[in-house]
């Protein structure tokens, strides 16, 4: 059976055309809604079996028109065929011509028959189109003309009520990286329930994914809630310990001092989020890859945090005190005896340690913020900072809350030692993140050097006996942790056959009627580690992901990766962890919550089977 290529055809031939012998003749083609053909991995748009193509001609009434019709007809291969013809306009028309012409025009997409709103955006080799209609979408089909100098792949559709998000992979005409399509005009046909509309739209700035298309006020609430939850993520626990120690020492201060100190901590959080917003702005304006926590892909940033956490550990052990220039200290003393800089640094440091964490609500807010116009980006980052600083602003408003804890005493020395251990553990964890950059040997050497330097300083500052006690306790703790991790790995062994994450692997699995589980992770992502031990390594999840019809794909974002960055951007996400499930029952994919839930994962994985299984 042969197919005829439409004006939107690609990959197998060219659209029909007429070469007139008289160059003064003007012809306007009207194209009925086409069909899509997928042959040998090539997606083509055209017409199957019979089709009527209405044409309006502008010519002299008494003309004898002649020309050559060129058709590209395809079955397994495409053949370009020329058909010479003549047309005498003075001859009477067929009796059924008017009816046939009206019938053919009735199959031509209209200009305002379906859509209420149409927008398009371009980002990193992907054209995104958002189509909205008054009624809900049912089974839409999309056919796209090729922009000049670019080739668009098969549309990927995502439905959500009245919204239809269309994702089009873009390359140049040779299959390489596409040119910037921003400002180009895109022509497309969208059909649903027998109604089709031909539309043109100018490609603009990147759009957020369909699941992120929600009112701005809701995104702001998500940003505030996500920032608040960051206070309770494991990344921030060491700094919370510092703040707890600060609170316990406040009972000798008046309310004004308490208020100023907590306002300073809140200021550190807010200023740090604004610094992150500035960094993202610079990366956006210079067309660099952006994402939440990407600074942890930089070894120099990690090394800086290693030094800072080490200094905080030494400070808690009484080995090191932050000293500011005398003139600056005098000015701070006019405001408050202890000064406010330490409290400001606590807030700033908490923000830095929070960036490798992704919390509920936060991922949505970040995904919107990083692709939104710059004023919205700044507004959402400020909303996140307000959410994270809410507990400290609450105490600043009601200082009496700080006085309800136990009175300071000798027990605080043990507390400080515990907090120092927490901070030192953070330091060693951050040091381990340097392993991909400097190797295991250097990481172990630097870790040993840090511990030896702290023990030597403790011996000089206190006593050799005290240092031996601390060193023995540290060795015991490290041994217990190592032993626990060893047995955890034995009992929670990852036996999933992970494959590298690529778009081609997803398409290949779906073509084989298989389900796909995607896990994008990073060594510096604390939430990723929590998901791994709490969900992915559990026996029932391991069994489900080892099923014959399940393909498990994993992407590693520990170090910069254009492939992972483009994969996340295509789905409107710019943070890890990222998990998604595809299958015969979920052809458009289902994105999971940043904090995985075992029951939800298994339920969605079962849903992905569809009715065919």
LUMPA-508352 format. One record per residue (C-alpha): z, y, x; chain; residue in one letter; residue number from 1. Coordinates in steps of 0.001 Angstrom, whole numbers, plus 500000, padded with zeros to 6 digits. Layout:
N
      pz      py      px  chaine  residu  num
       Z       Y       X       A       A  NUM
...
This chain:
613
      pz      py      px  chaine  residu  num
  500000  500000  500000       A       X    1
  499086  503415  501373       A       X    2
  501096  506632  501397       A       X    3
  499893  510219  501530       A       X    4
  501678  512659  503855       A       X    5
  503021  515788  502157       A       X    6
  503152  519289  503565       A       X    7
  506628  518381  504829       A       X    8
  505352  515285  506597       A       X    9
  506360  514496  510168       A       X   10
  506269  511726  512705       A       X   11
  503210  509866  511361       A       X   12
  500457  512314  510425       A       X   13
  499640  515733  509066       A       X   14
  499605  517270  505596       A       X   15
  496371  517305  503563       A       X   16
  494142  520318  504184       A       X   17
  490725  521657  503211       A       X   18
  488344  523228  505689       A       X   19
  486035  525524  503646       A       X   20
  482507  526290  504722       A       X   21
  482957  529805  503279       A       X   22
  485829  531525  505084       A       X   23
  486299  534008  502215       A       X   24
  487751  531312  499943       A       X   25
  491558  531398  499613       A       X   26
  493458  528321  498425       A       X   27
  497078  528037  497315       A       X   28
  498492  524517  497309       A       X   29
  501286  523387  494982       A       X   30
  503207  520407  496273       A       X   31
  504945  518000  493858       A       X   32
  508367  516689  494846       A       X   33
  507698  514117  497603       A       X   34
  509314  510784  498418       A       X   35
  510928  509601  501659       A       X   36
  509644  506636  503661       A       X   37
  511627  505067  506520       A       X   38
  509476  502876  508743       A       X   39
  510480  501598  512203       A       X   40
  513161  504248  512565       A       X   41
  510812  507116  511614       A       X   42
  511611  509111  508478       A       X   43
  508527  510529  506756       A       X   44
  508032  512555  503577       A       X   45
  504993  512055  501362       A       X   46
  503541  510463  498217       A       X   47
  503175  506824  497219       A       X   48
  500099  505500  495384       A       X   49
  498570  508153  493073       A       X   50
  499412  511844  493222       A       X   51
  497824  515023  491806       A       X   52
  497929  518132  493988       A       X   53
  497304  521374  492022       A       X   54
  495354  524040  493919       A       X   55
  494585  527621  492915       A       X   56
  491365  529039  494420       A       X   57
  490287  532626  494860       A       X   58
  486468  532729  495009       A       X   59
  483397  534234  493333       A       X   60
  482873  532798  489801       A       X   61
  479293  531750  490481       A       X   62
  480053  530178  493857       A       X   63
  479064  526685  494879       A       X   64
  482075  525662  496912       A       X   65
  481841  523156  499719       A       X   66
  484204  521953  502380       A       X   67
  485935  518966  503958       A       X   68
  489188  517451  502706       A       X   69
  491271  515897  505493       A       X   70
  493868  513318  504425       A       X   71
  496400  511430  506499       A       X   72
  496992  508097  504730       A       X   73
  499526  505642  506077       A       X   74
  500642  502044  505675       A       X   75
  501834  500531  508966       A       X   76
  499723  503100  510807       A       X   77
  498362  506494  509793       A       X   78
  494636  507141  509545       A       X   79
  493118  510628  509441       A       X   80
  490076  510613  507129       A       X   81
  487589  513402  506273       A       X   82
  486021  513654  502799       A       X   83
  483141  516193  502453       A       X   84
  482782  517581  498929       A       X   85
  481084  520254  496812       A       X   86
  482421  522016  493720       A       X   87
  480213  523905  491252       A       X   88
  482342  526412  489320       A       X   89
  479582  526904  486711       A       X   90
  479808  523304  485543       A       X   91
  481973  522716  482422       A       X   92
  485447  521352  483094       A       X   93
  486629  517931  482006       A       X   94
  488164  517792  478533       A       X   95
  491474  516559  479963       A       X   96
  491569  519065  482826       A       X   97
  494027  521500  481211       A       X   98
  496415  518682  480287       A       X   99
  496190  517027  483691       A       X  100
  496669  520346  485493       A       X  101
  499725  521209  483373       A       X  102
  501164  517739  484003       A       X  103
  500673  518114  487749       A       X  104
  502227  521607  487768       A       X  105
  505189  520175  485842       A       X  106
  505971  517998  488866       A       X  107
  506012  520979  491231       A       X  108
  509524  522193  492171       A       X  109
  510495  525492  490555       A       X  110
  512106  528475  492270       A       X  111
  515255  528879  490126       A       X  112
  515739  525566  488365       A       X  113
  518754  523999  490056       A       X  114
  520823  525994  492549       A       X  115
  523479  528651  492069       A       X  116
  523900  529348  495808       A       X  117
  522222  528268  499040       A       X  118
  523371  529038  502614       A       X  119
  522427  527621  506015       A       X  120
  523855  527775  509523       A       X  121
  523053  526451  512991       A       X  122
  525378  525089  515668       A       X  123
  524774  522904  518745       A       X  124
  521634  521055  517688       A       X  125
  522620  520759  514029       A       X  126
  521366  522703  510993       A       X  127
  523890  522748  508150       A       X  128
  522922  523679  504584       A       X  129
  525377  524209  501727       A       X  130
  523839  523975  498242       A       X  131
  525911  524737  495143       A       X  132
  524988  524252  491491       A       X  133
  526776  524932  488202       A       X  134
  526957  521242  487244       A       X  135
  528108  518423  489512       A       X  136
  525686  516672  491846       A       X  137
  524743  513067  491076       A       X  138
  522078  511548  493362       A       X  139
  520306  514438  495127       A       X  140
  517332  514099  497454       A       X  141
  516368  516667  500097       A       X  142
  512970  517314  501702       A       X  143
  512644  519873  504489       A       X  144
  509740  521718  506094       A       X  145
  509796  521841  509875       A       X  146
  510635  525283  511344       A       X  147
  508283  526509  514059       A       X  148
  509119  524992  517433       A       X  149
  511695  522530  516071       A       X  150
  511899  519075  514547       A       X  151
  514574  518160  511990       A       X  152
  515854  514619  511503       A       X  153
  516673  512748  508317       A       X  154
  519150  514717  506173       A       X  155
  522733  513462  505940       A       X  156
  524235  514369  502550       A       X  157
  527879  514873  501593       A       X  158
  528811  515429  497936       A       X  159
  531890  517165  496583       A       X  160
  531582  518091  492929       A       X  161
  529365  521155  492681       A       X  162
  528822  521363  496452       A       X  163
  526217  519512  498475       A       X  164
  526391  519738  502269       A       X  165
  523200  518816  504112       A       X  166
  523332  518058  507838       A       X  167
  520032  518035  509756       A       X  168
  519911  516966  513434       A       X  169
  517608  519380  515276       A       X  170
  515530  518939  518431       A       X  171
  512473  520605  519830       A       X  172
  509038  519106  519120       A       X  173
  509416  516785  522144       A       X  174
  512804  515403  521110       A       X  175
  514786  517474  523602       A       X  176
  517421  520146  522967       A       X  177
  516442  522387  520060       A       X  178
  515995  526143  520509       A       X  179
  518473  528443  518811       A       X  180
  517370  528397  515162       A       X  181
  519642  531252  514090       A       X  182
  517562  533804  512174       A       X  183
  514735  531329  511433       A       X  184
  513578  530639  507863       A       X  185
  514126  527151  506461       A       X  186
  512045  525897  503521       A       X  187
  513292  522887  501568       A       X  188
  513112  521047  498251       A       X  189
  516269  519740  496584       A       X  190
  515932  517342  493633       A       X  191
  518603  515897  491359       A       X  192
  518375  514202  487947       A       X  193
  514636  514875  487709       A       X  194
  515006  518620  488386       A       X  195
  513632  520003  491659       A       X  196
  513782  523441  493257       A       X  197
  511780  524852  496150       A       X  198
  513878  527303  498188       A       X  199
  513811  529262  501408       A       X  200
  516934  530357  503269       A       X  201
  517590  532204  506516       A       X  202
  519575  530150  509024       A       X  203
  522693  532080  509974       A       X  204
  526043  531524  511708       A       X  205
  527639  528030  511705       A       X  206
  529066  526777  508424       A       X  207
  532327  524899  508064       A       X  208
  532046  521325  506830       A       X  209
  531961  520646  503127       A       X  210
  535535  519414  503024       A       X  211
  536585  522702  504606       A       X  212
  534846  524879  502022       A       X  213
  537955  526160  500273       A       X  214
  539365  529596  499419       A       X  215
  540573  531667  502358       A       X  216
  544069  531980  500883       A       X  217
  544353  528187  500878       A       X  218
  543263  527977  504517       A       X  219
  545868  530638  505388       A       X  220
  548570  528542  503677       A       X  221
  547361  525490  505623       A       X  222
  547586  527495  508856       A       X  223
  551163  528595  508102       A       X  224
  552218  525065  507086       A       X  225
  550559  523526  510155       A       X  226
  552264  526017  512458       A       X  227
  555632  525266  510858       A       X  228
  555172  521499  511296       A       X  229
  554403  522006  515001       A       X  230
  558104  522779  515520       A       X  231
  558886  519142  514736       A       X  232
  556146  517484  516799       A       X  233
  557207  515540  519936       A       X  234
  555301  517948  522188       A       X  235
  557724  520745  521344       A       X  236
  561000  518775  521457       A       X  237
  561945  519798  525030       A       X  238
  561580  523478  524160       A       X  239
  563540  522943  520954       A       X  240
  566261  521598  523202       A       X  241
  566180  524824  525187       A       X  242
  566428  526809  521980       A       X  243
  569338  524657  520816       A       X  244
  571117  525386  524078       A       X  245
  570448  529085  523507       A       X  246
  571883  528947  519986       A       X  247
  575092  527325  521218       A       X  248
  575633  530194  523638       A       X  249
  575083  532862  520996       A       X  250
  578458  532580  519341       A       X  251
  579847  535134  521757       A       X  252
  577113  537622  520811       A       X  253
  577032  540087  517958       A       X  254
  574508  539879  515139       A       X  255
  572252  542509  516649       A       X  256
  571958  540527  519893       A       X  257
  571207  537310  518001       A       X  258
  568553  539063  515948       A       X  259
  566872  540544  519049       A       X  260
  566872  537233  520900       A       X  261
  565231  535328  518065       A       X  262
  562744  538110  517473       A       X  263
  561870  537856  521175       A       X  264
  561263  534085  520835       A       X  265
  559107  534706  517765       A       X  266
  557232  537379  519692       A       X  267
  556524  534868  522466       A       X  268
  555025  532470  519926       A       X  269
  552905  535131  518233       A       X  270
  551641  536668  521489       A       X  271
  550742  533212  522834       A       X  272
  548718  532388  519717       A       X  273
  546937  535716  520078       A       X  274
  546167  534812  523693       A       X  275
  544687  531523  522459       A       X  276
  542634  533447  519888       A       X  277
  541370  535709  522685       A       X  278
  540430  532648  524758       A       X  279
  538526  531125  521825       A       X  280
  536790  534457  521202       A       X  281
  535606  534643  524811       A       X  282
  534379  531031  524686       A       X  283
  532553  531723  521405       A       X  284
  530862  534867  522722       A       X  285
  529753  533063  525898       A       X  286
  528481  530011  523949       A       X  287
  530988  527653  525596       A       X  288
  532506  524541  524026       A       X  289
  535626  525292  522000       A       X  290
  538348  523141  520494       A       X  291
  542080  522875  519933       A       X  292
  543824  521772  523125       A       X  293
  540728  521900  525346       A       X  294
  542745  523777  527979       A       X  295
  544310  520369  528749       A       X  296
  540893  519321  530033       A       X  297
  541462  521759  532911       A       X  298
  543524  520289  535795       A       X  299
  544675  523750  536918       A       X  300
  546185  524457  533501       A       X  301
  547979  521099  533544       A       X  302
  549254  521791  537067       A       X  303
  550611  525158  535893       A       X  304
  552531  523463  533074       A       X  305
  553878  520869  535526       A       X  306
  555296  523699  537643       A       X  307
  556722  525541  534626       A       X  308
  558427  522440  533194       A       X  309
  559818  521635  536642       A       X  310
  561282  525144  536902       A       X  311
  562838  524820  533440       A       X  312
  564340  521457  534471       A       X  313
  565836  523004  537593       A       X  314
  567107  525901  535501       A       X  315
  568916  523552  533108       A       X  316
  570428  521679  536062       A       X  317
  571764  524963  537408       A       X  318
  569553  524776  540498       A       X  319
  567340  527719  539643       A       X  320
  567718  530899  537645       A       X  321
  564988  533226  536466       A       X  322
  565493  536505  538233       A       X  323
  563520  539629  537412       A       X  324
  563114  542794  539522       A       X  325
  566238  544945  539571       A       X  326
  564660  547915  537782       A       X  327
  563289  545662  535041       A       X  328
  566618  543892  534660       A       X  329
  568366  547252  534316       A       X  330
  566059  548303  531499       A       X  331
  566581  545002  529717       A       X  332
  570328  545305  530167       A       X  333
  570232  548559  528212       A       X  334
  569020  546503  525266       A       X  335
  571046  543353  525789       A       X  336
  573249  541847  528483       A       X  337
  571215  538698  528985       A       X  338
  567808  540356  528584       A       X  339
  565093  539167  526247       A       X  340
  562503  537851  528678       A       X  341
  563890  534299  528783       A       X  342
  563806  534098  524997       A       X  343
  560251  535435  524933       A       X  344
  559253  532787  527507       A       X  345
  560826  530039  525385       A       X  346
  558551  530989  522504       A       X  347
  555456  531271  524685       A       X  348
  556188  527971  526401       A       X  349
  556718  526207  523063       A       X  350
  553240  527330  521998       A       X  351
  551629  526013  525182       A       X  352
  553294  522618  524800       A       X  353
  552306  522478  521118       A       X  354
  548564  522746  521777       A       X  355
  547971  519025  522531       A       X  356
  549460  518188  519106       A       X  357
  547567  518146  515841       A       X  358
  549683  518244  512696       A       X  359
  548892  517802  508994       A       X  360
  547207  520936  507582       A       X  361
  546746  522266  511132       A       X  362
  543511  520348  511790       A       X  363
  541882  521821  508686       A       X  364
  542988  525354  509548       A       X  365
  541786  525024  513160       A       X  366
  538413  523568  512122       A       X  367
  537815  526567  509857       A       X  368
  539182  529121  512326       A       X  369
  537039  528046  515272       A       X  370
  533752  528381  513347       A       X  371
  534714  531322  511111       A       X  372
  533775  534958  511788       A       X  373
  535954  536433  514535       A       X  374
  538201  538501  512202       A       X  375
  539044  535326  510259       A       X  376
  539614  533413  513502       A       X  377
  542197  535986  514591       A       X  378
  543784  536090  511146       A       X  379
  544190  532309  510988       A       X  380
  545637  532095  514510       A       X  381
  548154  534789  513572       A       X  382
  548979  532791  510412       A       X  383
  549604  529703  512577       A       X  384
  551892  531723  514831       A       X  385
  553817  533028  511833       A       X  386
  554252  529465  510585       A       X  387
  555532  528218  513942       A       X  388
  557916  531167  514319       A       X  389
  559289  530894  510746       A       X  390
  562530  529061  511727       A       X  391
  563312  531690  514356       A       X  392
  562409  534574  512079       A       X  393
  564771  533055  509512       A       X  394
  567667  533206  511978       A       X  395
  566620  536733  512965       A       X  396
  566912  537723  509288       A       X  397
  570217  535856  508830       A       X  398
  571991  535746  512228       A       X  399
  575066  534083  510689       A       X  400
  573099  530797  510623       A       X  401
  573442  530648  514413       A       X  402
  577244  530717  514196       A       X  403
  577623  527529  512128       A       X  404
  577197  525151  515074       A       X  405
  580116  523743  517146       A       X  406
  581812  526101  519583       A       X  407
  580720  525985  523233       A       X  408
  582779  523737  525515       A       X  409
  582610  521237  528353       A       X  410
  580406  519028  526187       A       X  411
  577638  521564  526731       A       X  412
  577328  520492  530374       A       X  413
  576358  517004  529220       A       X  414
  573992  518536  526677       A       X  415
  572302  520618  529378       A       X  416
  571918  517480  531492       A       X  417
  570267  515722  528553       A       X  418
  567978  518684  527947       A       X  419
  567091  518752  531647       A       X  420
  566149  515059  531409       A       X  421
  563905  515813  528409       A       X  422
  562209  518647  530256       A       X  423
  561789  516518  533387       A       X  424
  560233  513763  531261       A       X  425
  557752  516347  529942       A       X  426
  557031  517396  533525       A       X  427
  556287  513808  534589       A       X  428
  554165  513219  531476       A       X  429
  552117  516325  532248       A       X  430
  551790  515122  535834       A       X  431
  550382  511810  534564       A       X  432
  547598  513763  532824       A       X  433
  546301  514711  536272       A       X  434
  545514  511045  537054       A       X  435
  541840  511260  535928       A       X  436
  541401  514261  538233       A       X  437
  543392  513343  541383       A       X  438
  543818  509569  541130       A       X  439
  546808  507284  540602       A       X  440
  548027  507360  544222       A       X  441
  548350  511146  544354       A       X  442
  549994  511211  540927       A       X  443
  552657  508693  542004       A       X  444
  553198  510529  545289       A       X  445
  553699  513889  543558       A       X  446
  556021  512293  540999       A       X  447
  558150  510802  543770       A       X  448
  558123  514153  545588       A       X  449
  559351  516012  542473       A       X  450
  562206  513564  541888       A       X  451
  563192  513579  545563       A       X  452
  563209  517400  545676       A       X  453
  565419  517607  542573       A       X  454
  567878  515033  543930       A       X  455
  568044  516796  547301       A       X  456
  568704  520128  545566       A       X  457
  571423  518513  543420       A       X  458
  573073  517087  546544       A       X  459
  573122  520512  548205       A       X  460
  574183  522438  545124       A       X  461
  576795  519991  543830       A       X  462
  577650  516899  545866       A       X  463
  576028  513793  547257       A       X  464
  577997  511664  544803       A       X  465
  576739  513738  541875       A       X  466
  573155  513461  543139       A       X  467
  573481  509679  543529       A       X  468
  574851  509460  539981       A       X  469
  571964  511515  538610       A       X  470
  569432  509589  540685       A       X  471
  570845  506254  539581       A       X  472
  570789  507357  535949       A       X  473
  567186  508525  536335       A       X  474
  566190  505241  538000       A       X  475
  567891  503290  535218       A       X  476
  566162  505382  532550       A       X  477
  562765  504984  534220       A       X  478
  563355  501242  534536       A       X  479
  564302  500912  530875       A       X  480
  561284  502945  529775       A       X  481
  558962  500898  532008       A       X  482
  560444  497647  530712       A       X  483
  560140  498827  527104       A       X  484
  556521  499863  527598       A       X  485
  555759  496539  529295       A       X  486
  557109  494490  526397       A       X  487
  555501  496870  523905       A       X  488
  552130  496247  525512       A       X  489
  552759  492505  525340       A       X  490
  553691  492608  521647       A       X  491
  551281  495423  520697       A       X  492
  548175  494403  522578       A       X  493
  544895  496115  521771       A       X  494
  542373  493328  521149       A       X  495
  539806  495462  519332       A       X  496
  536308  495287  520830       A       X  497
  535819  499021  521307       A       X  498
  532296  500289  521942       A       X  499
  531215  503744  523214       A       X  500
  530854  506328  520465       A       X  501
  527284  507489  519798       A       X  502
  525384  508588  516699       A       X  503
  522876  505816  517394       A       X  504
  525646  503195  517299       A       X  505
  526768  504482  513882       A       X  506
  523228  504383  512468       A       X  507
  522599  500924  513921       A       X  508
  525799  499547  512360       A       X  509
  525025  501071  508958       A       X  510
  521489  499677  509089       A       X  511
  523049  496224  509612       A       X  512
  525246  496781  506522       A       X  513
  528410  496945  508629       A       X  514
  531499  499115  508453       A       X  515
  532293  501592  511246       A       X  516
  535703  502781  512443       A       X  517
  535647  505820  514746       A       X  518
  538519  506894  516995       A       X  519
  538212  510045  519117       A       X  520
  541230  510397  521395       A       X  521
  542452  512011  524625       A       X  522
  545154  511161  527170       A       X  523
  546796  514572  526651       A       X  524
  546890  514207  522843       A       X  525
  550448  513264  521832       A       X  526
  549455  512699  518202       A       X  527
  546765  510266  519404       A       X  528
  549428  508224  521223       A       X  529
  551616  508205  518110       A       X  530
  548683  506987  515997       A       X  531
  547931  504265  518519       A       X  532
  551456  502782  518651       A       X  533
  552395  503381  515010       A       X  534
  549141  502284  513370       A       X  535
  546214  501083  515492       A       X  536
  548184  498470  517468       A       X  537
  549790  496929  514380       A       X  538
  548754  493316  513768       A       X  539
  547231  493817  510311       A       X  540
  545198  496825  511504       A       X  541
  544087  494927  514617       A       X  542
  542981  492013  512427       A       X  543
  541086  494305  510032       A       X  544
  539254  496094  512854       A       X  545
  538234  492773  514448       A       X  546
  536381  491615  511323       A       X  547
  532775  490538  511906       A       X  548
  531388  493326  509733       A       X  549
  533407  496077  511476       A       X  550
  532145  498033  514490       A       X  551
  534887  499961  516326       A       X  552
  533669  503026  518245       A       X  553
  535872  505122  520536       A       X  554
  535233  508500  522139       A       X  555
  537370  509898  524982       A       X  556
  537862  513700  525078       A       X  557
  540349  513691  527984       A       X  558
  537783  515496  530102       A       X  559
  535038  517861  528877       A       X  560
  532234  516008  527085       A       X  561
  529251  517675  525428       A       X  562
  528584  514469  523494       A       X  563
  532080  514354  521972       A       X  564
  532079  518100  521378       A       X  565
  528774  517953  519473       A       X  566
  529952  514882  517545       A       X  567
  533085  516709  516354       A       X  568
  531229  519957  515626       A       X  569
  528675  518110  513498       A       X  570
  531565  516983  511296       A       X  571
  533203  520405  511238       A       X  572
  536170  519291  513357       A       X  573
  537248  520690  516712       A       X  574
  540464  518845  517490       A       X  575
  541762  515360  518233       A       X  576
  542827  512914  516995       A       X  577
  539739  512356  514866       A       X  578
  539207  509188  512850       A       X  579
  536395  508420  510431       A       X  580
  535238  505350  508506       A       X  581
  531664  504544  507427       A       X  582
  530271  501601  505523       A       X  583
  528001  500471  502669       A       X  584
  530512  502012  500270       A       X  585
  531010  505161  502387       A       X  586
  527563  506013  503695       A       X  587
  528558  509660  504264       A       X  588
  531807  508713  506018       A       X  589
  535449  509411  505202       A       X  590
  537566  511516  507593       A       X  591
  541180  510349  507878       A       X  592
  544336  512442  508226       A       X  593
  545283  513491  511803       A       X  594
  548529  511522  511381       A       X  595
  547266  508060  510505       A       X  596
  548866  506057  507725       A       X  597
  548431  502296  507992       A       X  598
  548108  501667  504255       A       X  599
  545592  504501  503805       A       X  600
  543502  503262  506738       A       X  601
  543348  499689  505403       A       X  602
  542571  500892  501876       A       X  603
  539696  503134  503005       A       X  604
  538378  500390  505292       A       X  605
  538314  498056  502285       A       X  606
  536631  500757  500176       A       X  607
  533913  501068  502838       A       X  608
  532710  497541  502001       A       X  609
  531162  498795  498764       A       X  610
  529977  496652  495870       A       X  611
  527554  494709  498011       A       X  612
  530373  492666  499569       A       X  613
